[in-house]
Amino acid sequence: TKSISAGVIVSLGDVAGQIIGITSSSSSQTSFDVVRLARFCSMGIFLQAPITHYYYHALDHYFPPTPTPWTWITLLKLIIDQTIYAPSFLFAVILYLGLLEGDSWGKIETQLQEQYVSTMVANWKVWIPATVINMAYVPPVFRVLYCNVVFFGWSIFLSVVLNGDPPSNG
């Protein structure tokens, strides 16, 4: 059920992202792309949900949740999340979507060079506060669900950014 809910949430994010693209005067997108929607749905089902599930399981195994929300364990989890997991996951998302789109490694590499750093900075603006809340207050059994809710907004951003509109660092 986590994979299905992630697929639905990421799909809804892409639908919103495509609507933004279609209605934006600065975008070249003129019609709804069903194949793109399928790629994003697939990313939620086969990449985001399983990786997030096993990642949080491993994180809680090696660094068990504490009864007090603000501990060095919470800080350590945040540091691991935002310096190891988040950069790796963003790389995996860009690679996965590029491969599904049929892009060459050269095109994927160019997209990484052009968008990775600015997208990672945007990631930190969203996910550092979200991760603090998740690690400090959300019971482990609900962490993937919480991430899916935050990921809805994040997937709108990814849908827009990874399909042509560069992110703003402002």
N, C-alpha and C positions, 0 to 999 in steps of 0.2 A: 504493500500500500504506500510506502514511502516513495518508491519509484514512480508510481502512478500519480500521486499528488504532486511530486516534483515536476513530472512531465506536464501536468495541467498548469501548474503555476508558471513554469518557464514559457509555456505556450502562450498563456495570457499576457505575459510580459512582452513576448515578441509581437503579439497582436497589437498591443498598445504602442510598442515601438514602431511598428509599421504604419499605424494610423498617424503617429507623429511625423514619420517620414513622408507620407502621402500628403499631409496637410501643410507641411513646412515649405515655405517658398524657397528655402535654401537647399532643399533636397531634390535629387534627380528621380526619386522613386515616384511613380505615377499610378501603380496598381498594386494590389495585394499579392504577395508572393507565397503561395501555398507550400512550395518546396522548402523555402526558407523556414516557414513555420514548422514543417516536419523535422528539419535539422535541429531547431531549437528544442522541440519536444523530445527528440532523441537524446539531446545533450542532457536534459533534465532526468530522463529515465535511466540512461546508461552511464552517465558520467557524474552528474551532480549528486543525485541521491545515494548511489552506492558508495562513492568516495567519501561523502560527508558522513554517512552512517558509520563506516568502518574507521574513519579518522577520529570521530568523537568517541567511539568505543575504545580505541587504542589510547587516546589521550586520557580518558578517565581511568583506564586500566593502570597506566604508568603514573598518573597524577590524579589520584582519587579526589572526588569533590569533597569540600570541607564544609562543616556546618556554618562557619562564618564566611560571608561572601568575600570580604576583602582580606586576602592572605597572599603570601608570596607565591602560593600555588596558582592563584588566579592570575597574577602578574606573569608568572612563567608560562602559563597556557596562552595568554595573550601574545607574548613575545614569540612563542613557537608558532602560533597561528598566523601572525602577520609577517614573520620573517622566513618561514619555511613553507607552511601550507598555502597561504594566499598567493605568493608568487608562483609556486608550482602549479596550483590549480588554474590561475589565469593563463599560464603558458599552455596547460592542457586544454582549456576551453578554446583558445585561439587555434591551436593545432587541430583539435577535433573538428571544429566547425569548418576550418579550411580544407581538411581532408575530405569531409563530407561534400563540400562544395566542388571538389575536384581540382583544387588549387595545387600548383606545383610547390615543391619545397621552397623555391626561390620567391614565389609570391607570398607564401606564409612567412618566410624570413623577413621580407620587406614589411609586411603588416606588423610583425613583432617589433621591428626597428622603429617604425613610425608611430605605433600606438601603445606599445607595452608600458613604457615608463609613465606616460600621462594617465593611462587607464589604471595603473597600479597606484598612483597618487590619489586618484578618485576613489579607488578601492579602500585605501586607508581612511579617507574622510567618512566613508559609510561604515566600513566593517570594524574599525577600532572601537567606536562606541557600541556598535551592535554586539561585538564579541565580548566586551566587558560585561554588558547586561547578560549575555548568554552564559558566560562562565560563572558569573557571580550569583545570578538569581534564578536562572531557568533550571528546573530539575533535569537531570540527564536524559530521562525518557522523552522529554519534549524538546530537546535541543535541535534535532534535525527539523522538526516542525517549525520552530522559531526561525531557524535559518531559511527555511522555505518561504516564510512570510517576508523576511528581509530580502531574500533573493528575488521576489517578485519585482520589487523596485529596481534592484540591481540588474535583473534581466531586461527590463525596459531600457536602461542605460546601455547595456551591452548590445542589445538589438540595434539601437541607433548608432552607437559608436563603431561597432565592428562591421557595419554595413555602409560606411562612407563618411559619416559626420565625425570629425575628430573631437575628442573631449576637450573641455575647457578646464584649465587649472585654476580658474577664479572662483 
